Amino acid sequence: MEYEVMKLLAGALVMGLGTLATATAVGRIGGSAMEALGRNPESRPAILTHMILSIAFAEAIAIYALIIAIVILMIL
């Protein structure tokens, strides 16, 4: 394969796997938080805070994947 094709394929794989992992993590975090709220509604503030922090950390994976994909496509 040509160099450009390999570069595009690498960028697509990085973004695809990075966003797939993030989407799975965010879905599991949200589902677990809703399950916890269903069991104990009084603990909403604590659960909400931890859920938002966990989602932010999970979303960092997608941002890292985006940066790596940009580096692959633009610089290499």
N, CA, C and O atoms as CSV, one atom per row, in Angstrom:
chain,resi,resn,atom,element,x,y,z
A,1,MET,N,N,0.833,-1.186,0.000
A,1,MET,CA,C,0.000,0.000,0.000
A,1,MET,C,C,0.874,1.244,0.000
A,1,MET,O,O,2.025,1.227,0.438
A,2,GLU,N,N,0.304,2.294,-0.493
A,2,GLU,CA,C,1.031,3.552,-0.516
A,2,GLU,C,C,1.079,4.179,0.872
A,2,GLU,O,O,0.290,3.838,1.754
A,3,TYR,N,N,2.004,5.086,1.043
A,3,TYR,CA,C,2.206,5.755,2.321
A,3,TYR,C,C,0.968,6.540,2.742
A,3,TYR,O,O,0.576,6.480,3.908
A,4,GLU,N,N,0.345,7.272,1.826
A,4,GLU,CA,C,-0.832,8.082,2.150
A,4,GLU,C,C,-2.007,7.219,2.581
A,4,GLU,O,O,-2.741,7.577,3.503
A,5,VAL,N,N,-2.185,6.087,1.921
A,5,VAL,CA,C,-3.281,5.184,2.276
A,5,VAL,C,C,-3.069,4.631,3.676
A,5,VAL,O,O,-4.011,4.553,4.465
A,6,MET,N,N,-1.842,4.250,3.986
A,6,MET,CA,C,-1.537,3.730,5.318
A,6,MET,C,C,-1.744,4.800,6.391
A,6,MET,O,O,-2.199,4.506,7.496
A,7,LYS,N,N,-1.406,6.034,6.050
A,7,LYS,CA,C,-1.590,7.140,6.982
A,7,LYS,C,C,-3.078,7.359,7.271
A,7,LYS,O,O,-3.469,7.526,8.426
A,8,LEU,N,N,-3.894,7.359,6.234
A,8,LEU,CA,C,-5.337,7.530,6.424
A,8,LEU,C,C,-5.941,6.372,7.203
A,8,LEU,O,O,-6.799,6.577,8.062
A,9,LEU,N,N,-5.501,5.173,6.909
A,9,LEU,CA,C,-5.995,4.002,7.628
A,9,LEU,C,C,-5.602,4.060,9.103
A,9,LEU,O,O,-6.414,3.728,9.967
A,10,ALA,N,N,-4.389,4.469,9.401
A,10,ALA,CA,C,-3.938,4.581,10.792
A,10,ALA,C,C,-4.746,5.637,11.545
A,10,ALA,O,O,-5.147,5.412,12.687
A,11,GLY,N,N,-4.984,6.777,10.917
A,11,GLY,CA,C,-5.789,7.824,11.556
A,11,GLY,C,C,-7.212,7.371,11.815
A,11,GLY,O,O,-7.775,7.658,12.871
A,12,ALA,N,N,-7.795,6.668,10.860
A,12,ALA,CA,C,-9.163,6.164,11.033
A,12,ALA,C,C,-9.237,5.118,12.140
A,12,ALA,O,O,-10.186,5.112,12.924
A,13,LEU,N,N,-8.256,4.248,12.210
A,13,LEU,CA,C,-8.247,3.235,13.263
A,13,LEU,C,C,-8.073,3.858,14.645
A,13,LEU,O,O,-8.723,3.436,15.601
A,14,VAL,N,N,-7.208,4.847,14.755
A,14,VAL,CA,C,-7.004,5.510,16.042
A,14,VAL,C,C,-8.298,6.159,16.507
A,14,VAL,O,O,-8.692,5.996,17.661
A,15,MET,N,N,-8.960,6.891,15.626
A,15,MET,CA,C,-10.204,7.552,16.011
A,15,MET,C,C,-11.316,6.545,16.275
A,15,MET,O,O,-12.092,6.708,17.216
A,16,GLY,N,N,-11.395,5.520,15.461
A,16,GLY,CA,C,-12.443,4.522,15.647
A,16,GLY,C,C,-12.320,3.794,16.970
A,16,GLY,O,O,-13.298,3.673,17.707
A,17,LEU,N,N,-11.133,3.308,17.277
A,17,LEU,CA,C,-10.940,2.581,18.529
A,17,LEU,C,C,-11.027,3.504,19.739
A,17,LEU,O,O,-11.559,3.120,20.781
A,18,GLY,N,N,-10.506,4.718,19.601
A,18,GLY,CA,C,-10.567,5.667,20.714
A,18,GLY,C,C,-11.986,6.080,21.060
A,18,GLY,O,O,-12.335,6.170,22.237
A,19,THR,N,N,-12.797,6.330,20.063
A,19,THR,CA,C,-14.169,6.732,20.334
A,19,THR,C,C,-15.039,5.544,20.726
A,19,THR,O,O,-16.000,5.711,21.477
A,20,LEU,N,N,-14.728,4.370,20.243
A,20,LEU,CA,C,-15.476,3.171,20.651
A,20,LEU,C,C,-15.254,2.899,22.133
A,20,LEU,O,O,-16.199,2.598,22.862
A,21,ALA,N,N,-14.018,3.004,22.574
A,21,ALA,CA,C,-13.717,2.805,23.997
A,21,ALA,C,C,-14.403,3.861,24.852
A,21,ALA,O,O,-14.937,3.548,25.916
A,22,THR,N,N,-14.391,5.104,24.394
A,22,THR,CA,C,-15.024,6.186,25.142
A,22,THR,C,C,-16.527,6.007,25.223
A,22,THR,O,O,-17.117,6.182,26.289
A,23,ALA,N,N,-17.149,5.661,24.113
A,23,ALA,CA,C,-18.599,5.474,24.112
A,23,ALA,C,C,-19.010,4.331,25.034
A,23,ALA,O,O,-20.014,4.432,25.740
A,24,THR,N,N,-18.253,3.264,25.029
A,24,THR,CA,C,-18.545,2.139,25.913
A,24,THR,C,C,-18.406,2.555,27.371
A,24,THR,O,O,-19.259,2.224,28.194
A,25,ALA,N,N,-17.346,3.273,27.693
A,25,ALA,CA,C,-17.120,3.700,29.073
A,25,ALA,C,C,-18.210,4.659,29.550
A,25,ALA,O,O,-18.718,4.511,30.662
A,26,VAL,N,N,-18.572,5.631,28.728
A,26,VAL,CA,C,-19.594,6.599,29.114
A,26,VAL,C,C,-20.944,5.907,29.291
A,26,VAL,O,O,-21.691,6.241,30.211
A,27,GLY,N,N,-21.261,4.960,28.434
A,27,GLY,CA,C,-22.506,4.213,28.573
A,27,GLY,C,C,-22.559,3.411,29.855
A,27,GLY,O,O,-23.582,3.386,30.540
A,28,ARG,N,N,-21.465,2.758,30.178
A,28,ARG,CA,C,-21.428,1.972,31.417
A,28,ARG,C,C,-21.486,2.876,32.649
A,28,ARG,O,O,-22.141,2.535,33.634
A,29,ILE,N,N,-20.809,4.019,32.604
A,29,ILE,CA,C,-20.832,4.952,33.733
A,29,ILE,C,C,-22.250,5.481,33.939
A,29,ILE,O,O,-22.752,5.506,35.063
A,30,GLY,N,N,-22.887,5.900,32.858
A,30,GLY,CA,C,-24.254,6.419,32.965
A,30,GLY,C,C,-25.230,5.369,33.449
A,30,GLY,O,O,-26.085,5.657,34.286
A,31,GLY,N,N,-25.116,4.158,32.934
A,31,GLY,CA,C,-26.002,3.077,33.366
A,31,GLY,C,C,-25.818,2.737,34.830
A,31,GLY,O,O,-26.792,2.524,35.552
A,32,SER,N,N,-24.581,2.687,35.267
A,32,SER,CA,C,-24.311,2.394,36.678
A,32,SER,C,C,-24.823,3.510,37.585
A,32,SER,O,O,-25.341,3.248,38.671
A,33,ALA,N,N,-24.675,4.745,37.138
A,33,ALA,CA,C,-25.166,5.869,37.942
A,33,ALA,C,C,-26.687,5.831,38.052
A,33,ALA,O,O,-27.231,6.077,39.129
A,34,MET,N,N,-27.377,5.529,36.962
A,34,MET,CA,C,-28.842,5.445,37.014
A,34,MET,C,C,-29.302,4.298,37.905
A,34,MET,O,O,-30.294,4.411,38.625
A,35,GLU,N,N,-28.573,3.204,37.846
A,35,GLU,CA,C,-28.895,2.070,38.713
A,35,GLU,C,C,-28.697,2.449,40.188
A,35,GLU,O,O,-29.519,2.102,41.036
A,36,ALA,N,N,-27.622,3.150,40.484
A,36,ALA,CA,C,-27.361,3.584,41.861
A,36,ALA,C,C,-28.416,4.585,42.328
A,36,ALA,O,O,-28.848,4.543,43.480
A,37,LEU,N,N,-28.827,5.473,41.445
A,37,LEU,CA,C,-29.870,6.438,41.812
A,37,LEU,C,C,-31.212,5.746,42.034
A,37,LEU,O,O,-32.003,6.173,42.875
A,38,GLY,N,N,-31.464,4.693,41.289
A,38,GLY,CA,C,-32.700,3.947,41.499
A,38,GLY,C,C,-32.717,3.255,42.850
A,38,GLY,O,O,-33.774,3.119,43.466
A,39,ARG,N,N,-31.579,2.828,43.307
A,39,ARG,CA,C,-31.494,2.155,44.611
A,39,ARG,C,C,-31.501,3.144,45.771
A,39,ARG,O,O,-32.092,2.869,46.815
A,40,ASN,N,N,-30.853,4.284,45.598
A,40,ASN,CA,C,-30.705,5.245,46.690
A,40,ASN,C,C,-30.837,6.672,46.158
A,40,ASN,O,O,-29.822,7.328,45.922
A,41,PRO,N,N,-32.057,7.168,45.964
A,41,PRO,CA,C,-32.248,8.508,45.380
A,41,PRO,C,C,-31.710,9.651,46.242
A,41,PRO,O,O,-31.420,10.728,45.722
A,42,GLU,N,N,-31.576,9.433,47.535
A,42,GLU,CA,C,-31.105,10.510,48.405
A,42,GLU,C,C,-29.638,10.856,48.174
A,42,GLU,O,O,-29.196,11.946,48.537
A,43,SER,N,N,-28.889,9.953,47.583
A,43,SER,CA,C,-27.462,10.204,47.369
A,43,SER,C,C,-27.182,10.825,46.000
A,43,SER,O,O,-26.082,10.686,45.465
A,44,ARG,N,N,-28.165,11.500,45.442
A,44,ARG,CA,C,-28.032,12.086,44.111
A,44,ARG,C,C,-26.839,13.026,43.960
A,44,ARG,O,O,-26.109,12.892,42.978
A,45,PRO,N,N,-26.594,13.975,44.878
A,45,PRO,CA,C,-25.459,14.899,44.667
A,45,PRO,C,C,-24.110,14.188,44.588
A,45,PRO,O,O,-23.284,14.523,43.739
A,46,ALA,N,N,-23.885,13.223,45.451
A,46,ALA,CA,C,-22.599,12.515,45.442
A,46,ALA,C,C,-22.447,11.676,44.178
A,46,ALA,O,O,-21.381,11.654,43.563
A,47,ILE,N,N,-23.512,10.991,43.799
A,47,ILE,CA,C,-23.458,10.148,42.599
A,47,ILE,C,C,-23.261,11.009,41.350
A,47,ILE,O,O,-22.474,10.663,40.469
A,48,LEU,N,N,-23.973,12.120,41.282
A,48,LEU,CA,C,-23.868,13.003,40.123
A,48,LEU,C,C,-22.450,13.569,39.982
A,48,LEU,O,O,-21.912,13.635,38.877
A,49,THR,N,N,-21.858,13.972,41.094
A,49,THR,CA,C,-20.496,14.511,41.058
A,49,THR,C,C,-19.504,13.476,40.556
A,49,THR,O,O,-18.681,13.762,39.686
A,50,HIS,N,N,-19.585,12.277,41.108
A,50,HIS,CA,C,-18.664,11.221,40.690
A,50,HIS,C,C,-18.911,10.801,39.240
A,50,HIS,O,O,-17.970,10.477,38.514
A,51,MET,N,N,-20.170,10.808,38.826
A,51,MET,CA,C,-20.486,10.437,37.448
A,51,MET,C,C,-19.893,11.452,36.467
A,51,MET,O,O,-19.307,11.064,35.456
A,52,ILE,N,N,-20.037,12.727,36.753
A,52,ILE,CA,C,-19.520,13.762,35.856
A,52,ILE,C,C,-17.994,13.699,35.781
A,52,ILE,O,O,-17.424,13.833,34.698
A,53,LEU,N,N,-17.329,13.497,36.917
A,53,LEU,CA,C,-15.874,13.376,36.904
A,53,LEU,C,C,-15.428,12.148,36.113
A,53,LEU,O,O,-14.469,12.220,35.345
A,54,SER,N,N,-16.108,11.038,36.294
A,54,SER,CA,C,-15.740,9.811,35.574
A,54,SER,C,C,-15.945,9.961,34.079
A,54,SER,O,O,-15.124,9.490,33.291
A,55,ILE,N,N,-17.022,10.606,33.678
A,55,ILE,CA,C,-17.275,10.828,32.253
A,55,ILE,C,C,-16.215,11.765,31.664
A,55,ILE,O,O,-15.773,11.572,30.532
A,56,ALA,N,N,-15.814,12.770,32.430
A,56,ALA,CA,C,-14.771,13.686,31.940
A,56,ALA,C,C,-13.456,12.940,31.725
A,56,ALA,O,O,-12.773,13.167,30.726
A,57,PHE,N,N,-13.098,12.057,32.649
A,57,PHE,CA,C,-11.870,11.275,32.481
A,57,PHE,C,C,-11.983,10.315,31.307
A,57,PHE,O,O,-11.003,10.095,30.595
A,58,ALA,N,N,-13.158,9.742,31.093
A,58,ALA,CA,C,-13.347,8.832,29.966
A,58,ALA,C,C,-13.276,9.593,28.641
A,58,ALA,O,O,-12.729,9.088,27.661
A,59,GLU,N,N,-13.825,10.795,28.616
A,59,GLU,CA,C,-13.790,11.596,27.396
A,59,GLU,C,C,-12.377,12.030,27.044
A,59,GLU,O,O,-12.095,12.331,25.884
A,60,ALA,N,N,-11.487,12.066,28.022
A,60,ALA,CA,C,-10.095,12.417,27.749
A,60,ALA,C,C,-9.466,11.426,26.781
A,60,ALA,O,O,-8.582,11.789,26.005
A,61,ILE,N,N,-9.917,10.173,26.823
A,61,ILE,CA,C,-9.405,9.163,25.891
A,61,ILE,C,C,-9.711,9.574,24.455
A,61,ILE,O,O,-8.852,9.447,23.582
A,62,ALA,N,N,-10.913,10.062,24.201
A,62,ALA,CA,C,-11.280,10.492,22.852
A,62,ALA,C,C,-10.468,11.709,22.422
A,62,ALA,O,O,-10.099,11.830,21.254
A,63,ILE,N,N,-10.194,12.600,23.353
A,63,ILE,CA,C,-9.392,13.777,23.017
A,63,ILE,C,C,-7.962,13.363,22.682
A,63,ILE,O,O,-7.373,13.883,21.735
A,64,TYR,N,N,-7.400,12.432,23.451
A,64,TYR,CA,C,-6.058,11.926,23.147
A,64,TYR,C,C,-6.044,11.243,21.779
A,64,TYR,O,O,-5.101,11.418,21.007
A,65,ALA,N,N,-7.086,10.468,21.479
A,65,ALA,CA,C,-7.164,9.794,20.181
A,65,ALA,C,C,-7.239,10.821,19.051
A,65,ALA,O,O,-6.618,10.640,18.004
A,66,LEU,N,N,-7.993,11.889,19.261
A,66,LEU,CA,C,-8.088,12.940,18.245
A,66,LEU,C,C,-6.731,13.600,18.007
A,66,LEU,O,O,-6.345,13.837,16.862
A,67,ILE,N,N,-6.020,13.892,19.070
A,67,ILE,CA,C,-4.698,14.516,18.933
A,67,ILE,C,C,-3.737,13.588,18.197
A,67,ILE,O,O,-2.995,14.030,17.320
A,68,ILE,N,N,-3.749,12.308,18.550
A,68,ILE,CA,C,-2.874,11.353,17.879
A,68,ILE,C,C,-3.241,11.219,16.398
A,68,ILE,O,O,-2.359,11.140,15.542
A,69,ALA,N,N,-4.547,11.194,16.097
A,69,ALA,CA,C,-4.975,11.095,14.699
A,69,ALA,C,C,-4.543,12.329,13.909
A,69,ALA,O,O,-4.110,12.211,12.763
A,70,ILE,N,N,-4.658,13.498,14.507
A,70,ILE,CA,C,-4.226,14.725,13.827
A,70,ILE,C,C,-2.719,14.685,13.578
A,70,ILE,O,O,-2.254,15.067,12.504
A,71,VAL,N,N,-1.960,14.222,14.569
A,71,VAL,CA,C,-0.512,14.132,14.390
A,71,VAL,C,C,-0.181,13.165,13.260
A,71,VAL,O,O,0.689,13.440,12.434
A,72,ILE,N,N,-0.880,12.028,13.226
A,72,ILE,CA,C,-0.631,11.039,12.168
A,72,ILE,C,C,-0.944,11.616,10.792
A,72,ILE,O,O,-0.167,11.461,9.850
A,73,LEU,N,N,-2.092,12.284,10.687
A,73,LEU,CA,C,-2.530,12.771,9.380
A,73,LEU,C,C,-1.792,14.019,8.913
A,73,LEU,O,O,-1.536,14.163,7.718
A,74,MET,N,N,-1.447,14.915,9.814
A,74,MET,CA,C,-0.878,16.189,9.403
A,74,MET,C,C,0.662,16.223,9.449
A,74,MET,O,O,1.300,16.840,8.596
A,75,ILE,N,N,1.230,15.574,10.424
A,75,ILE,CA,C,2.672,15.735,10.622
A,75,ILE,C,C,3.475,14.598,10.006
A,75,ILE,O,O,4.479,14.846,9.338
A,76,LEU,N,N,3.056,13.375,10.215
A,76,LEU,CA,C,3.849,12.245,9.718
A,76,LEU,C,C,3.759,12.101,8.222
A,76,LEU,O,O,4.369,11.198,7.651
